[in-house]
Amino acid sequence: MSSKLLVIIATADREKARAGLMYARNVLKYKWLEGVKVVFFGPSEKLAAFDDEIKWYISEIKDEVDCFACKAISDEEGVSKKLQEAGVEVEFVGTVVSNAIKEGYLPMVW
């Protein structure tokens, strides 16, 4: 069984996104698992770009967790620069997600 987690945040709902980020943060804090990656996808990208609480969670984990956002969507929504300023890597995430799964990361989607 894997001990690595891929948190995929696809919701625009702040409370759901916060729950995913809180879990990712606690995995690090309490060392529940060996590794964590976070991917913002779809509606969550605007939330990550503009919501102060979500940006705070990103700031809490970005030094220890690879955080990604989908370039196709963030470019379309005009938030790529804001996401990068928050510490999120903007890339085409299909490859990121696929490679993470191949590396043994178990996906959880919020």
Sine and cosine of phi, psi and omega as CSV:
sin_phi,cos_phi,sin_psi,cos_psi,sin_omega,cos_omega
0.00,0.00,0.60,-0.80,-0.04,-1.00
-0.97,0.25,0.48,-0.88,0.09,-1.00
-0.85,-0.53,0.49,0.87,0.04,-1.00
-0.82,-0.58,0.59,-0.81,-0.12,-0.99
-0.84,-0.54,0.71,-0.70,0.12,-0.99
-0.93,-0.37,0.96,-0.29,0.02,-1.00
-1.00,0.02,0.89,-0.45,0.05,-1.00
-0.95,-0.31,0.89,-0.45,0.00,-1.00
-0.96,-0.29,0.92,-0.38,-0.07,-1.00
-0.88,-0.47,-0.07,1.00,-0.08,-1.00
-1.00,0.03,0.50,-0.87,0.15,-0.99
-1.00,-0.03,-0.10,1.00,0.01,-1.00
-0.97,0.26,0.90,-0.43,-0.08,-1.00
-0.84,0.54,-0.67,0.74,-0.05,-1.00
-0.91,0.42,-0.64,0.76,0.02,-1.00
-0.93,0.36,-0.68,0.73,0.02,-1.00
-0.89,0.46,-0.67,0.75,0.02,-1.00
-0.88,0.48,-0.64,0.77,0.02,-1.00
-0.88,0.48,-0.69,0.72,0.02,-1.00
-0.89,0.45,-0.68,0.73,0.00,-1.00
-0.94,0.34,-0.59,0.81,0.04,-1.00
-0.90,0.44,-0.67,0.75,0.03,-1.00
-0.90,0.44,-0.71,0.70,0.03,-1.00
-0.85,0.53,-0.69,0.73,0.01,-1.00
-0.89,0.45,-0.67,0.74,-0.01,-1.00
-0.95,0.32,-0.52,0.85,0.10,-1.00
-0.85,0.52,-0.67,0.74,0.04,-1.00
-0.93,0.36,-0.77,0.64,-0.09,-1.00
-0.85,0.52,-0.69,0.72,-0.07,-1.00
-0.99,-0.17,0.04,1.00,0.04,-1.00
0.81,0.58,0.69,0.72,0.01,-1.00
-0.94,0.35,-0.52,0.85,-0.02,-1.00
-0.71,-0.70,0.19,-0.98,-0.06,-1.00
-0.99,0.17,-0.47,0.88,-0.06,-1.00
-0.39,-0.92,0.45,-0.90,0.01,-1.00
-0.63,-0.78,0.66,-0.75,0.19,-0.98
-0.77,-0.64,0.51,-0.86,0.01,-1.00
-0.82,-0.57,0.72,-0.69,0.05,-1.00
-0.82,-0.58,0.83,-0.56,0.15,-0.99
-1.00,-0.06,0.75,-0.66,-0.08,-1.00
-0.62,-0.79,0.70,-0.71,0.07,-1.00
0.94,0.35,-0.72,-0.69,-0.10,-0.99
-0.85,0.52,-0.42,0.91,-0.02,-1.00
-0.93,0.36,-0.30,0.95,-0.06,-1.00
-0.93,0.38,-0.65,0.76,0.08,-1.00
-0.90,0.43,-0.64,0.77,0.02,-1.00
-0.87,0.49,-0.73,0.69,0.00,-1.00
-0.91,0.40,-0.47,0.88,-0.02,-1.00
-0.98,0.19,-0.51,0.86,-0.17,-0.99
-0.86,-0.51,-0.36,0.93,-0.08,-1.00
-0.99,0.10,0.86,-0.52,-0.08,-1.00
-0.89,0.45,-0.62,0.78,-0.01,-1.00
-0.93,0.36,-0.67,0.74,0.03,-1.00
-0.90,0.43,-0.66,0.75,0.05,-1.00
-0.90,0.44,-0.55,0.83,0.06,-1.00
-0.89,0.45,-0.72,0.70,0.04,-1.00
-0.87,0.49,-0.66,0.75,0.05,-1.00
-0.87,0.50,-0.69,0.72,-0.01,-1.00
-0.89,0.45,-0.49,0.87,0.00,-1.00
-0.95,0.30,-0.46,0.89,-0.11,-0.99
-0.92,-0.40,-0.29,0.96,-0.20,-0.98
-0.87,0.49,-0.40,0.92,0.00,-1.00
-0.98,0.21,-0.35,0.94,-0.03,-1.00
-0.90,-0.43,-0.18,0.98,-0.09,-1.00
-0.79,-0.61,0.70,-0.72,0.14,-0.99
-0.97,0.26,0.87,-0.49,0.03,-1.00
-0.93,-0.37,0.78,-0.62,-0.05,-1.00
-0.81,-0.59,0.41,-0.91,0.17,-0.98
-0.71,-0.70,0.48,-0.88,-0.03,-1.00
-0.96,0.27,0.88,-0.47,-0.04,-1.00
-0.88,0.48,-0.65,0.76,-0.03,-1.00
-0.85,0.52,-0.71,0.70,-0.05,-1.00
-0.97,0.23,-0.69,0.72,-0.04,-1.00
-0.91,0.41,-0.58,0.82,0.09,-1.00
-0.91,0.42,-0.70,0.72,0.00,-1.00
-0.88,0.47,-0.62,0.79,-0.02,-1.00
-1.00,0.06,-0.13,0.99,0.02,-1.00
0.96,0.29,0.50,0.87,-0.05,-1.00
-0.88,-0.48,0.15,0.99,-0.05,-1.00
-0.84,0.54,-0.73,0.69,-0.03,-1.00
-0.89,0.45,-0.68,0.73,0.02,-1.00
-0.88,0.48,-0.66,0.75,0.01,-1.00
-0.91,0.42,-0.68,0.73,0.03,-1.00
-0.89,0.46,-0.64,0.77,0.04,-1.00
-0.89,0.46,-0.49,0.87,0.01,-1.00
-0.99,0.15,-0.12,0.99,0.02,-1.00
0.99,-0.15,0.29,0.96,0.00,-1.00
-0.98,-0.19,0.74,-0.67,0.06,-1.00
-0.98,0.21,0.77,-0.63,-0.01,-1.00
-0.98,-0.20,0.92,-0.39,-0.05,-1.00
-0.56,-0.83,0.25,-0.97,0.15,-0.99
-0.96,0.30,0.93,-0.38,-0.24,-0.97
-1.00,0.08,-0.10,0.99,0.06,-1.00
-0.83,0.55,-0.71,0.70,0.03,-1.00
-0.93,0.36,-0.65,0.76,0.00,-1.00
-0.86,0.51,-0.75,0.66,-0.03,-1.00
-0.91,0.42,-0.73,0.69,-0.02,-1.00
-0.88,0.48,-0.70,0.71,0.02,-1.00
-0.91,0.41,-0.63,0.78,0.02,-1.00
-0.88,0.47,-0.67,0.74,0.03,-1.00
-0.90,0.44,-0.68,0.74,0.05,-1.00
-0.88,0.48,-0.52,0.86,0.00,-1.00
-0.99,0.13,0.03,1.00,0.06,-1.00
0.99,-0.12,0.15,0.99,0.06,-1.00
-0.98,0.22,0.76,-0.65,0.06,-1.00
-1.00,-0.01,0.81,-0.59,-0.03,-1.00
-0.99,0.14,0.68,-0.73,0.19,-0.98
-0.81,-0.58,0.74,-0.67,-0.10,-1.00
-0.91,-0.42,0.77,-0.64,0.11,-0.99
-0.90,-0.44,0.00,0.00,0.00,0.00
